[in-house]
Amino acid sequence: TMGESSDGWIASRTGIKERRILKGENKGVSVLGIEAVKDLLSKKQIDPKEIDLVIFATVTADMTFPATANIVATAIGATNAFSFDMSAACSGFIYALATGASYIQSGMYKKVIVIGGDKMSSILDYTDRTTCIIFGDGAGCALLEPTTEDVGVMDSILRSDGGGESYLHMKAGGSRLPASHDTVDKRLHYVYQEGAAVFKFAVTNMADTSALLVERNKLKPEDIAWLVPHQANKRIIDATANRMGVTEDKVMMERFVLNIERYGNTTAGTIPLLLWDYEKKLKKGDNLILAAFGGGFTWGAVWVKWAY
């Protein structure tokens, strides 16, 4: 039980049965990012000195500064890279993916690593069952490289609306309300969410943006191999799939690996974890629509044509 909740109560309302929690002294989200990148470099047999840029999408940085991307880049030996963090909550990975792709498309860089990950356990109030049951810790990453083939990051639509601040935020810990005895006593250093309002905005915006991206590129439902949705809520995912005309067997969630069931909402980590889970099912040329909605509000969709 957790926050006066049972396993059955949590599973029936969210679909979540397990979450991963990073434990241990002095361990931040960089620990997760470093392991993900090490696995990727080993898999691709890449010298870390070849990496030009590291982008880490997270809202749970190790520290206010330096950037967690700096910490990861140094830890993996990417001594020729510059690096920075990107804060877009649950949309962080797709924001970072589109940004990293722009550096490749400009001709400026040849190898960019994009990481999405969060240690949500560090900002959760475990007495608040409306939030603590949803989130888990996790991270994943992707390597971007130039190609002359018709594959890769093809198009994206990204949006934000600061008007969503009141519905999903963390009240204290920033420059507006720095940490003090008062902010700690009032429990202001945790995720605050008005679930019903966030759900309404997420359903509309994530679905509309995904549909617009598909229409803009003249893609038909049958052209799409997979919808890769942020793992927040099955009803939001279903609404997005329905809006695009995509059948449930093409949604990365239920059929092959129960991602949300095992990891919960890992914020910027959900989409790269999905791609990692489903990698063996993907074929070169498959059209993937990556879609997310997060606090801020931030949202968007990215069309990726799988490259290998």
Salt bridges, closest charged atoms under 4 A:
GLU18 OE1 - ARG20 NH1 2.67
GLU50 OE1 - LYS111 NZ 3.37
ASP125 OD1 - ARG187 NH2 2.84
GLU145 OE2 - LYS111 NZ 3.17
GLU149 OE2 - LYS284 NZ 2.82
ASP150 OD2 - LYS305 NZ 3.02
ASP155 OD1 - ARG216 NH2 2.86
GLU165 OE2 - ARG176 NH1 3.02
ASP182 OD2 - LYS186 NZ 3.20
ASP208 OD1 - ARG243 NE 3.08
ASP238 OD2 - LYS234 NZ 3.00
GLU248 OE2 - LYS234 NZ 3.24
GLU248 OE1 - ARG255 NH2 3.37
GLU261 OE1 - LYS17 NZ 3.94
ASP277 OD2 - ARG262 NH2 3.09
GLU279 OE2 - LYS43 NZ 2.68
